[in-house]
Amino acid sequence: MGFDPFQSDTPQNLYSCTKSFLSTLVGIASAEGLFPDLKSRVSDYLGEYDFGEASDPRRRISFEQLMTQSSGFPPVLSWDFERVVDTERYVLYRKLVAEPGTKFIYNSGTLNLVSAALQKATGMKTSEYAGLRLFGPLGITDWAWSGDGMGITTGGTNLCLSAMDLAKLGYLSLRRGLWRGRRVLPADWVERATSSRWKPTNMNRAEDSGYGMLWWVDEWGGYSSHGAAGQFCFVVPNLDLVVVFTASLSADKFPLPYDLMKRYILPAAEAGKRAAADPAGDAALATRASSLGPKSHAVAALPAVAMRMAGAKFYCEKNPLGMEYFQIDFPQPGITRVNIKTSGEFGETKSFSAGMGGRFLVAMSAGGGTAAKADWVGERSLRLMVFDMKALMEFTVVFDAASGATVRARSAAYGMDAAWRADVR
């Protein structure tokens, strides 16, 4: 079940659920004899990077310590290196705050070192290797996975794919590496990756039971993959169960899917093992779920003011996203074409189409993609709603032929809620 524009087959940023995909890829590459032994030192394999002098403790870090979040590096989270060109050196520049292998410290940035090693081992980008060895066998076709300016696929975040495809990873693990009778991942790797190595401290209630190799270990005996803003994939082997949530939750509500699992889903699954079949109840649930889906309506004819708006540039006042201007056009019935220009060092122009009549249009790109819709409000205003599938950010823009535009940007993941004006010049 999904809520517009996010359906079960809509790709979006999984944030740190990406880590469990990286773990799986390392398992596949290890089985092929490509990836170095996990006990080996990262500095020995990635000699092209500066790990300091011979006595520097960074030289003693192993791949296993990177993958169990015990390298000793201070936390480097995904938004810390969002615009960093060379993430690997950005991470290595930091001094350790704990001896390697002695303390659990959650870190996304250090996993770019694992990704760099995987690329060196396989001779291709981590994203390309994923497409060949994991996404292909699992039938995952609609995805995007960005990298840094050095061509290293981001190891700990920014994989964009759908809830259904995230569930496929959970199901692969539930079946101990088998997919429709084909061995994709060694069974012993699944056991190794999902066995607890650490009991995390100073985490939230969804993440304080245990941690394996880029999988969280849950108190009820299963394991799970977690991503910022409420992305979860729960695997419960004793109930033969995989449950996926995708969301856009604020930090204080992040554990909500865990609470729903513990309070409702697990007890229901336990009871379901003993309950008789209930076709009428199943049908009622399906009807209710379908009623929550997307709503569409007839596309209204373009009002006269549309021609005055078409091609005009709405220049923004200073704003936290560096947006310079919006430009809209109406190339065909039911479609609004949008250009957004951002300024600064990483400025760019994004172009995408918005559906009309209540219909979102979804377009994927290497950077994540957009879902957008637009509708006329009266005879002179156009309301545009855009979801950035990478940042899980919602933009609402109301264009008015006479008074310019108002913009609001909200993102639970980044804790943002900002508004600004834009005027035609």
C-alpha positions in Angstrom: 0.0 0.0 0.0 1.3 3.5 -0.9 0.4 7.1 -0.5 0.6 9.4 -3.6 3.2 9.8 -5.1 4.9 7.0 -3.3 3.6 3.6 -4.4 5.2 0.2 -3.8 7.0 0.5 -7.1 8.1 4.1 -6.8 11.8 4.5 -6.4 13.0 6.8 -3.7 16.2 7.4 -1.6 16.7 4.5 0.9 19.3 6.4 2.8 21.2 4.0 5.1 19.3 0.9 3.9 21.9 1.3 1.2 24.4 -0.2 3.7 22.7 -3.6 3.7 23.0 -3.7 -0.1 26.7 -2.9 0.2 27.1 -5.7 2.7 25.4 -8.1 0.3 27.6 -7.0 -2.6 30.8 -7.5 -0.5 29.4 -11.0 0.3 29.0 -11.8 -3.4 32.4 -10.4 -4.3 34.0 -12.4 -1.5 32.4 -15.6 -2.7 33.9 -14.8 -6.2 37.3 -14.5 -4.6 37.5 -10.8 -5.5 37.2 -8.9 -2.3 40.1 -8.9 0.2 39.8 -10.9 3.4 37.7 -8.9 5.9 40.4 -9.2 8.6 42.9 -7.6 6.3 43.9 -3.9 6.7 42.2 -1.4 4.5 45.5 0.6 4.2 47.3 -2.4 2.7 44.7 -2.7 -0.1 44.0 0.9 -0.7 47.6 2.1 -0.8 46.7 5.0 -3.0 45.1 6.8 0.0 46.9 8.5 2.9 46.4 6.6 6.2 49.1 8.5 8.0 52.5 7.5 9.3 53.4 3.8 10.0 52.4 4.2 13.6 49.1 5.9 12.9 46.2 3.7 14.2 44.2 4.4 11.0 46.6 2.0 9.4 45.3 -0.9 11.6 41.7 -0.6 10.5 40.3 -3.7 8.9 37.4 -4.1 6.4 35.5 -5.9 9.1 35.8 -3.0 11.4 34.5 -0.6 8.8 31.5 -2.9 8.2 30.7 -3.4 11.8 30.9 0.4 12.6 33.9 -0.1 14.9 36.7 1.7 12.9 37.2 4.4 15.5 36.4 7.3 13.2 34.1 10.0 14.5 30.6 10.0 13.0 30.4 11.2 9.4 26.7 11.1 8.2 25.4 11.4 4.7 24.5 15.1 4.9 28.0 15.8 6.2 29.5 15.0 2.8 26.6 15.8 0.5 28.7 18.1 -1.6 32.1 16.7 -1.0 34.1 15.8 -4.2 36.5 13.2 -2.7 34.6 11.5 0.2 37.3 9.0 0.9 40.0 11.6 1.6 37.3 13.7 3.5 36.8 10.8 5.9 40.5 9.9 6.2 41.4 13.4 7.1 39.7 12.9 10.5 41.6 11.5 13.5 40.3 8.5 15.3 38.3 9.0 18.5 38.6 5.3 19.6 41.1 2.5 18.9 39.9 0.4 16.0 37.7 -2.5 17.0 37.0 -1.2 20.5 33.8 0.9 20.2 30.6 1.1 18.0 30.4 4.5 16.3 27.8 4.8 13.5 29.3 6.2 10.4 28.2 6.5 6.7 31.2 8.2 5.3 33.7 5.3 6.1 31.7 3.0 3.8 32.9 4.9 0.8 36.3 3.2 1.6 34.5 -0.2 1.4 32.9 0.9 -1.9 36.3 2.1 -3.2 37.8 -1.3 -2.4 34.9 -3.1 -4.0 35.4 -1.1 -7.2 39.1 -1.9 -7.2 38.4 -5.6 -6.6 35.8 -5.9 -9.4 37.1 -3.4 -11.9 33.8 -1.6 -12.1 31.8 0.9 -10.2 29.9 -0.5 -7.2 26.6 0.6 -8.8 27.6 -1.3 -12.0 28.5 -4.4 -10.0 25.2 -4.2 -8.2 23.3 -4.1 -11.5 25.2 -7.1 -12.8 25.4 -9.4 -9.7 22.4 -8.3 -7.5 19.8 -6.2 -9.2 19.8 -8.2 -12.4 19.2 -11.6 -10.7 16.5 -10.0 -8.5 14.7 -8.3 -11.4 15.4 -4.8 -10.1 15.4 -2.5 -13.1 14.3 1.0 -11.9 17.1 2.3 -9.7 19.7 5.0 -9.3 22.8 5.1 -7.1 25.0 8.2 -7.1 28.6 8.6 -6.3 31.2 11.3 -5.4 33.3 13.4 -7.7 36.0 10.8 -7.8 33.7 8.2 -9.4 33.2 6.1 -6.2 29.6 5.0 -5.6 28.4 6.2 -2.3 28.7 3.2 0.0 26.4 4.1 2.9 23.5 6.0 1.4 21.8 7.4 -1.7 20.6 4.2 -3.4 17.2 4.9 -4.8 14.8 2.1 -5.6 11.3 1.1 -4.6 9.8 -0.4 -1.5 9.0 -3.6 -3.4 12.7 -3.9 -4.5 13.9 -3.3 -1.0 11.6 -6.2 0.0 13.5 -8.3 -2.5 16.7 -7.8 -0.6 14.9 -8.8 2.6 13.5 -11.9 0.9 16.9 -12.9 -0.5 18.3 -12.8 3.0 15.3 -14.6 4.5 15.9 -17.4 1.9 19.6 -17.4 3.0 20.9 -16.1 -0.4 18.6 -18.1 -2.7 16.4 -16.4 -5.3 14.0 -18.6 -7.1 16.3 -21.5 -6.7 19.4 -19.6 -7.9 22.3 -19.1 -5.5 23.0 -15.3 -5.5 24.7 -15.0 -2.1 26.4 -17.6 0.1 24.2 -18.7 3.0 27.0 -18.4 5.5 27.4 -14.7 4.5 23.8 -14.1 5.5 24.5 -15.7 8.9 27.7 -13.8 9.3 26.3 -10.4 8.3 23.1 -10.6 10.4 24.7 -11.9 13.6 25.2 -9.3 16.3 28.7 -8.0 16.9 27.9 -4.9 19.0 25.2 -3.7 21.3 24.9 0.0 20.2 24.7 2.7 22.8 23.3 6.3 22.5 21.0 5.2 19.7 17.2 5.3 19.5 14.9 2.5 20.7 14.8 0.9 17.2 18.6 0.6 17.2 19.8 -0.5 20.6 19.6 -4.3 20.4 22.5 -5.3 18.2 24.5 -4.6 15.0 26.1 -7.1 12.6 27.8 -6.2 9.3 25.6 -3.3 8.0 22.4 -4.9 9.3 20.7 -4.1 12.6 19.8 -7.1 14.9 16.4 -6.8 16.4 15.2 -7.8 19.9 12.6 -10.3 18.6 15.2 -12.4 16.9 15.2 -11.0 13.4 17.3 -8.3 11.7 16.6 -5.2 9.7 18.0 -2.5 7.5 17.3 1.2 8.5 17.4 4.5 6.6 16.9 8.1 7.6 13.3 9.5 7.7 11.8 6.0 8.3 13.0 3.6 5.7 13.0 0.1 7.2 13.2 -3.5 5.9 12.5 -6.0 8.7 13.3 -9.7 8.3 11.8 -12.1 10.8 12.9 -15.7 9.9 10.9 -17.5 12.6 7.7 -16.0 11.1 8.8 -16.3 7.5 8.2 -12.5 7.3 9.6 -9.5 5.4 8.1 -6.1 6.2 9.1 -2.8 4.4 8.3 0.7 5.4 9.3 3.8 3.4 8.4 7.2 4.8 9.4 10.8 5.4 9.5 11.0 9.2 11.1 13.6 11.3 14.0 12.5 13.6 11.8 12.2 16.7 9.4 10.0 14.9 12.0 7.8 13.2 11.4 4.7 15.4 7.6 4.6 14.5 7.9 1.7 12.0 9.8 -0.3 14.8 6.9 0.5 17.2 4.3 -0.6 14.6 6.2 -3.9 14.1 6.4 -4.6 17.8 2.9 -3.5 18.8 0.8 -4.7 15.9 2.5 -6.6 13.0 4.4 -9.2 15.0 1.5 -10.1 17.2 -0.8 -10.3 14.2 1.7 -12.5 12.3 1.9 -14.8 15.4 -1.9 -15.0 15.6 -2.1 -15.5 11.8 -0.2 -18.7 12.1 -3.1 -20.1 14.1 -6.1 -18.3 12.5 -8.5 -19.7 10.0 -8.6 -18.2 6.5 -10.8 -15.1 6.2 -11.5 -14.3 2.5 -14.1 -11.6 3.5 -11.6 -9.9 5.8 -8.9 -10.0 3.1 -11.3 -8.5 0.5 -12.3 -5.7 2.9 -8.7 -4.9 3.6 -7.8 -4.8 -0.1 -10.8 -2.4 -0.7 -9.7 -0.1 2.1 -6.1 -0.1 0.9 -7.1 0.7 -2.7 -9.2 3.6 -1.4 -6.1 5.3 -0.1 -4.4 5.3 -3.4 -3.9 8.1 -6.0 -6.9 10.3 -6.9 -7.2 11.8 -10.4 -9.6 14.1 -12.1 -10.2 15.5 -15.6 -7.5 17.9 -16.9 -8.9 21.4 -17.0 -8.4 23.5 -20.1 -5.6 26.1 -19.9 -6.8 29.4 -18.7 -5.9 32.6 -20.6 -3.2 33.5 -18.2 -1.2 30.3 -19.0 0.2 32.0 -22.1 1.5 34.9 -19.9 3.2 32.4 -17.6 4.6 30.2 -20.2 8.4 30.7 -20.6 8.5 33.4 -17.9 11.3 33.2 -15.3 10.3 33.5 -11.7 13.4 34.7 -9.8 13.7 33.6 -6.2 14.8 35.7 -3.2 17.7 34.3 -1.2 16.8 30.9 0.1 18.5 27.9 1.8 18.5 25.7 -1.3 20.2 28.2 -3.6 17.3 28.3 -6.1 17.8 31.0 -8.6 14.6 30.8 -10.7 11.7 28.7 -11.9 10.5 28.5 -15.4 7.3 26.8 -16.6 5.7 25.9 -19.9 2.8 23.9 -21.2 4.0 21.8 -24.1 1.0 19.5 -24.4 -2.4 18.8 -22.7 -2.0 17.4 -19.2 1.7 18.3 -18.9 3.5 21.2 -17.3 7.2 21.4 -18.1 9.4 22.8 -15.3 13.0 24.2 -15.2 14.7 25.0 -11.9 18.0 26.8 -11.9 20.2 26.7 -8.7 23.3 28.8 -8.2 26.6 28.4 -6.4 29.5 26.0 -6.8 27.2 23.1 -7.5 24.6 25.0 -9.4 22.7 23.3 -12.1 19.4 23.4 -14.1 16.9 20.6 -13.5 14.2 19.9 -16.0 11.2 17.7 -15.5 7.5 17.2 -16.3 4.6 17.5 -13.9 1.3 15.7 -14.5 -2.0 17.5 -14.4 -5.4 16.3 -13.3 -4.1 15.1 -10.0 -1.6 12.8 -11.6 2.1 12.7 -10.5 4.7 12.0 -13.2 7.8 10.2 -11.8 11.2 10.5 -13.5 14.4 8.8 -12.3 17.9 10.1 -12.8 21.4 9.3 -11.5 20.7 11.9 -8.8 17.5 10.3 -7.6 14.7 11.8 -9.7 11.4 13.7 -9.1 7.7 13.1 -8.8 5.6 16.2 -9.7 2.1 17.3 -10.4 0.4 20.7 -11.2 -3.1 21.9 -11.1 -4.9 25.2 -11.8 -6.4 27.0 -8.8 -9.1 29.3 -10.2 -8.3 31.2 -13.4 -5.0 32.7 -12.5 -2.9 30.5 -10.2 -1.0 27.2 -10.8 -0.1 25.0 -7.8 3.0 22.9 -8.5 4.0 20.1 -6.1 7.4 18.4 -6.5 9.0 15.6 -4.5 12.7 15.2 -4.7 13.1 11.4 -4.5 16.7 11.7 -3.2 16.3 14.2 -0.4 12.6 13.2 0.3 11.9 16.9 0.1 8.6 18.4 -0.9 8.4 21.7 -2.8 5.1 23.5 -3.2 5.1 26.4 -5.6 2.0 28.6 -6.3 2.5 30.7 -9.4 0.3 33.7 -9.9 0.2 35.6 -13.2 -0.1 38.9 -11.4 1.8 38.6 -8.1 4.7 36.2 -8.8 5.1 32.9 -6.9 5.5 31.6 -3.3 7.7 28.6 -2.6 7.7 26.3 0.4 10.3 23.5 0.9 9.9 20.9 3.6 12.0 17.9 4.4 11.7 15.8 7.6 15.0 14.0 6.8 16.9 17.4 6.8 14.7 19.1 9.4 13.8 21.9 6.9 10.7 24.0 6.6 11.3 27.2 4.7 9.4 29.6 2.5 10.3 32.4 0.1 9.0 34.6 -2.8 9.8 34.5 -6.5 9.0 37.3 -9.0 8.9 37.7 -12.7 11.6 39.9 -14.1 
